[in-house]
Amino acid sequence: MNKTLKVSLLTLLAVTVVACASSAVQVGTLREASVSSADTAPDVKPYLGKRPGQFALIERSFASQPPLVPHNVDGFDISQTENACWDCHSSDEFKGKKMPMVSKSHLVKGTEAKADPELDMKRWQCDNCHVPQVDAKPLVGNDFTNR
């Protein structure tokens, strides 16, 4: 390669590097800290309802939204062999208290003669869709309205 071409390529590279460095955009974050700073754990927020049956149902924001859990679920076992949600929500009454029953879409289709509902094992993990709510301010603004 001749000397003129080498000098031209080096000059072009230098100009490109300077242009990129001068036009760099500062990265912003939602947590209002620099990207390189260490994360801190958020404050533990209390659940809206402490015990099941002590808090009103939470209104849904849109038509097909899964119902939100209006009580604390700490210590609830939810597995394929044991499901604390099913223990209470397998009927619409538990210990004399009214509560929502699990949707029919979550049940195994059986005969009409079958008295006890049976949970479809494809739907055993309730906390994938149904989540408890905490008293926390939103991280970002939201102007969503249900129309």
Beta strands, then each sheet from edge to edge (+ up, - down):
strand 1: 93-94
strand 2: 97-98
sheet 1: 1+ 2-
end
